[in-house]
Amino acid sequence: CLQGDLSVLYPVLARRGFRYDASRQAPLGTWPRRIDGIWSVPLLEIPFVGHTFRVVSMDYNLLANQVEESPARVEQETYASLLGAFRASYRGGRAPLSIGFHFETWNSWAYDHALTRFLLRVCGLRDVRCSSIRELVDWLDARRYRR
């Protein structure tokens, strides 16, 4: 559920053994933060190439704003938006870039094609780690307790 009161949700998640929640959104460059024992790893509001506004870093949010665009244009806008968001983070405060995809066939697989191109381009870069959210919170926990 993408709605609700975190002051109620997070303590319940913690009691049930959950370690993170990825259902919130935040501006690009926002670092995950720990709330009531749960890491909040938000989807990010990223510049949307070809548009005048930002979009949440999830394929469905892109889809909802790319009505009547060709699959080729959808793929290119999506790829360019992800790459632009990555570059802003990489050159900025290095906050993790969280991306949510459903791996659906929408627009002739345009979103999966864009994501594949993006991952192949950035995952091998120096000081970049492409990981699951679980691996990210493991790293955040280890980093937090080294101090």
C-alpha positions as CSV (number, residue, x, y, z in Angstrom):
1,C,0.0,0.0,0.0
2,L,1.4,3.4,-1.0
3,Q,-0.6,5.3,1.5
4,G,-0.8,5.3,5.3
5,D,0.7,6.5,8.5
6,L,4.3,5.5,8.9
7,S,4.1,5.9,12.7
8,V,1.7,2.9,12.6
9,L,3.2,0.9,9.7
10,Y,6.9,0.9,10.6
11,P,6.7,-0.5,14.2
12,V,4.5,-3.3,12.9
13,L,6.9,-4.1,10.1
14,A,9.8,-4.1,12.6
15,R,8.0,-6.5,14.9
16,R,7.3,-8.9,12.0
17,G,11.0,-9.0,11.0
18,F,10.9,-6.6,8.0
19,R,14.0,-4.5,7.5
20,Y,13.0,-2.0,4.9
21,D,10.1,-0.3,3.1
22,A,10.3,0.9,-0.5
23,S,6.9,2.3,-1.0
24,R,7.6,6.0,-0.4
25,Q,8.9,8.6,-2.8
26,A,11.5,11.4,-2.3
27,P,13.5,13.9,-4.4
28,L,16.5,12.6,-6.4
29,G,19.6,12.5,-4.1
30,T,17.7,11.5,-1.0
31,W,19.5,8.9,1.1
32,P,17.6,6.0,2.7
33,R,16.9,6.7,6.4
34,R,16.0,4.5,9.3
35,I,12.6,5.2,10.9
36,D,11.5,3.1,13.9
37,G,13.9,0.3,13.0
38,I,12.9,0.2,9.3
39,W,15.0,1.5,6.5
40,S,12.9,3.7,4.2
41,V,14.3,3.3,0.7
42,P,12.2,5.6,-1.4
43,L,11.6,5.6,-5.1
44,L,13.0,8.9,-6.4
45,E,11.5,11.8,-8.3
46,I,13.8,12.0,-11.4
47,P,13.9,14.5,-14.3
48,F,11.8,13.1,-17.1
49,V,13.6,13.5,-20.4
50,G,11.2,14.8,-23.1
51,H,8.8,16.3,-20.5
52,T,8.7,19.4,-18.3
53,F,8.2,17.6,-15.0
54,R,9.8,14.9,-12.8
55,V,8.5,11.3,-12.5
56,V,8.8,8.7,-9.9
57,S,11.5,6.1,-10.8
58,M,9.1,3.3,-11.6
59,D,8.1,1.9,-14.9
60,Y,4.4,2.3,-14.2
61,N,4.8,6.0,-13.5
62,L,6.7,6.5,-16.7
63,L,4.0,4.5,-18.6
64,A,1.2,6.7,-17.2
65,N,2.9,9.7,-18.7
66,Q,3.9,8.3,-22.0
67,V,0.5,7.7,-23.5
68,E,0.4,7.4,-27.3
69,E,4.2,7.5,-27.7
70,S,5.9,4.9,-29.8
71,P,7.8,2.0,-28.1
72,A,11.1,3.4,-29.5
73,R,10.5,6.8,-28.0
74,V,9.3,5.3,-24.7
75,E,12.5,3.3,-24.5
76,Q,14.8,6.2,-25.3
77,E,13.0,8.6,-22.9
78,T,13.1,6.0,-20.1
79,Y,16.8,5.1,-20.7
80,A,17.8,8.8,-20.9
81,S,15.8,9.6,-17.7
82,L,17.4,6.8,-15.8
83,L,20.9,7.7,-17.0
84,G,20.4,11.3,-16.2
85,A,19.3,10.5,-12.7
86,F,22.2,8.2,-12.2
87,R,24.7,10.8,-13.4
88,A,23.2,13.4,-11.0
89,S,23.6,11.0,-8.1
90,Y,27.0,9.8,-9.2
91,R,28.4,13.3,-9.6
92,G,26.5,14.5,-6.5
93,G,26.1,13.1,-3.0
94,R,26.2,9.5,-4.3
95,A,22.8,8.6,-2.8
96,P,21.5,5.2,-4.0
97,L,19.3,5.4,-7.1
98,S,16.3,3.1,-6.4
99,I,14.3,2.0,-9.4
100,G,11.1,0.0,-9.3
101,F,10.2,-2.1,-12.3
102,H,7.4,-4.7,-12.8
103,F,9.0,-6.5,-15.8
104,E,5.9,-6.2,-17.8
105,T,5.5,-6.2,-21.6
106,W,4.2,-2.6,-21.7
107,N,5.0,-0.8,-24.9
108,S,6.6,-3.8,-26.5
109,W,9.0,-4.3,-23.6
110,A,10.3,-0.8,-23.9
111,Y,10.8,-0.4,-20.2
112,D,12.8,-3.6,-19.8
113,H,14.9,-2.8,-22.8
114,A,15.7,0.6,-21.4
115,L,16.5,-0.8,-18.0
116,T,18.8,-3.5,-19.5
117,R,20.6,-0.8,-21.5
118,F,21.0,1.3,-18.4
119,L,22.2,-1.5,-16.2
120,L,24.8,-2.6,-18.8
121,R,26.0,0.9,-19.0
122,V,26.4,1.8,-15.3
123,C,26.9,-1.4,-13.3
124,G,30.5,-1.9,-14.4
125,L,31.5,1.7,-13.6
126,R,34.1,2.4,-10.9
127,D,32.6,2.7,-7.4
128,V,29.2,1.6,-8.6
129,R,27.3,-1.4,-7.0
130,C,24.1,-2.6,-8.6
131,S,22.2,-4.5,-5.9
132,S,18.9,-5.4,-4.4
133,I,17.4,-3.3,-1.6
134,R,18.2,-6.1,0.8
135,E,21.9,-5.9,-0.1
136,L,21.7,-2.1,0.2
137,V,20.3,-2.2,3.7
138,D,22.9,-4.8,4.7
139,W,25.5,-2.3,3.6
140,L,23.8,0.6,5.3
141,D,23.6,-1.4,8.6
142,A,27.3,-2.4,8.4
143,R,28.3,1.2,7.6
144,R,26.2,2.6,10.4
145,Y,27.8,0.4,13.1
146,R,31.4,1.0,12.0
147,R,31.3,4.5,13.4
